[in-house]
């Protein structure tokens, strides 16, 4: 698999154009899956794995890669399928999610496909809340599923969702019916991420409006704008970057170029990592970027945004 990710630096040019590149792979069945190349560090044949009795049942073993110890997750087992057999003849996708590095054991790795986020659609209705999908798309006439990796990782190692007393002591006093806005719009395609952000924001005393993707968030903003001044209602927007139909960069661009919406404070909140984030935040006009998921960092960003708005008013 050497060379499949050699041009990752060139792929940063796709960001901000509502485009992405998917690395497609298969598990033990014929179903095809995809993962954003920006989250992939390396693809390699599975090395020898070390097993330990304390490992989570979804973790196939521990791999030692370039001086780093990496947990290798059986992606078939994690999504309700049969375990992947003969790991030494399979591949692992080394990926960064939510401040951690892990390996995803897959049956086979195929190719990288350049796509528009508009072609990435939400899961079909009726799939239920227990599924592991954040989106689906079609490539070469075949359905490709994009997994909710954050949900899988949270099942293996749940993150702390409690806000520290130190941060809570700094939260501004919210007067319902007062002059300051009391709502926060949260856009994220992961059900786990939405719940995490919602809990943190509500703990600070704000009402949360949820959107499953950038397109839905923009439609909500347009509807609110027809009813009155959006900045009177919304304290800020917290948006994921990777989302079906419209990504967070494009959502931010649409907000900042709209004279009615441009003064809204936008925080990009993503599991994507990389040096391009800082440049892209500035390029699209976002007010801040925070890596997922730290309840204190997120809450501190909300408090800073509210206080900055309070100072201006």
C-alpha positions, 0 to 999 in steps of 0.5 A, spaced: 500 500 500 506 504 499 504 510 495 497 510 496 497 517 501 503 520 498 500 526 495 496 528 502 499 535 502 496 536 495 489 534 497 489 540 502 487 544 496 480 540 496 479 543 503 474 549 502 471 547 496 466 542 499 470 536 496 473 530 499 477 524 498 475 517 500 479 511 501 475 505 500 475 499 503 472 492 505 471 488 511 469 481 511 463 482 507 462 485 500 459 491 503 464 497 501 466 503 506 469 509 506 474 514 510 476 521 509 483 521 507 485 527 511 484 522 517 489 517 515 496 517 517 498 510 513 495 504 510 500 498 511 499 490 511 497 488 519 504 487 523 504 482 528 499 483 534 500 483 541 494 480 545 493 482 552 487 479 557 485 486 559 483 489 552 476 491 550 473 485 546 473 490 539 480 491 540 484 485 536 491 487 539 496 492 540 501 493 534 508 497 535 509 501 529 514 506 528 516 506 535 509 507 537 504 503 540 497 502 537 491 499 539 488 495 533 480 495 532 477 490 528 472 494 524 468 488 522 466 486 529 465 493 531 460 494 526 456 488 528 459 483 523 463 477 524 471 478 526 476 479 521 480 472 521 487 471 519 489 479 521 496 477 518 493 477 511 489 483 512 490 491 512 490 496 518 488 503 516 492 508 521 488 514 523 487 520 528 481 521 531 479 525 537 486 527 539 488 519 539 491 514 534 489 508 532 489 502 527 483 500 524 483 492 521 480 491 515 479 486 510 482 489 504 483 496 502 482 499 495 483 506 492 482 513 493 476 517 490 475 524 489 468 526 491 464 532 492 460 533 499 454 534 496 454 527 493 455 524 501 448 523 503 445 522 510 443 515 512 437 513 509 431 514 514 429 507 518 436 505 519 435 507 526 439 510 532 443 504 533 447 504 526 454 506 525 453 510 519 454 518 518 453 518 511 452 514 505 454 515 497 455 511 491 461 510 487 461 506 480 454 504 482 455 501 488 453 503 495 459 506 500 458 507 507 461 512 511 462 509 518 461 513 525 468 512 527 467 517 533 461 512 536 465 506 535 471 509 539 466 512 544 464 505 545 471 502 546 473 508 551 468 513 553 471 520 553 470 524 560 464 529 558 464 533 565 466 540 565 471 542 571 468 546 576 474 551 574 470 552 567 463 552 570 465 558 575 467 563 569 460 561 565 456 568 564 450 569 567 444 568 562 438 572 563 432 568 559 428 574 556 434 579 557 438 582 551 443 577 550 442 571 545 441 564 549 441 559 543 447 555 540 446 552 533 450 545 533 452 542 527 455 535 526 453 528 523 455 524 528 450 522 533 455 521 539 458 528 538 452 532 537 450 529 544 457 531 547 456 538 545 449 538 547 450 536 554 456 541 555 453 547 552 446 546 556 450 545 562 453 552 561 445 554 561 444 555 553 439 552 549 441 548 543 439 547 536 441 541 533 443 540 525 445 533 522 449 537 517 452 543 514 446 544 509 441 543 514 444 548 519 444 553 513 437 552 512 435 553 519 439 560 519 436 562 513 429 560 517 431 564 523 433 570 519 426 571 516 423 571 523 428 577 525 435 578 527 439 572 528 444 575 532 439 577 537 437 569 538 444 565 537 450 566 541 454 562 536 455 556 532 459 550 533 460 546 527 463 539 525 468 540 519 466 533 515 459 533 514 454 530 508 452 535 503 455 541 506 462 541 510 463 545 515 468 550 511 463 551 506 458 552 511 462 557 514 464 561 508 456 561 506 455 564 513 461 569 512 459 572 505 452 573 507 451 580 510 445 578 515 449 572 518 456 574 517 457 577 524 455 570 527 461 567 531 463 560 528 467 555 532 469 549 528 469 543 532 472 537 529 476 530 529 480 532 523 487 534 525 493 537 521 497 543 520 492 546 514 487 547 520 489 553 522 490 556 515 483 554 513 480 557 519 483 563 517 481 562 510 474 561 511 473 566 516 471 562 522 472 565 529 476 559 532 478 551 531 477 546 537 479 539 536 474 534 539 472 532 544 474 536 551 469 539 554 473 544 558 476 547 551 469 547 548 466 550 554 471 555 554 471 557 547 463 558 548 464 562 554 470 567 550 465 567 544 459 570 549 463 575 553 466 577 546 460 579 544 457 582 550 463 587 550 462 589 543 454 590 545 
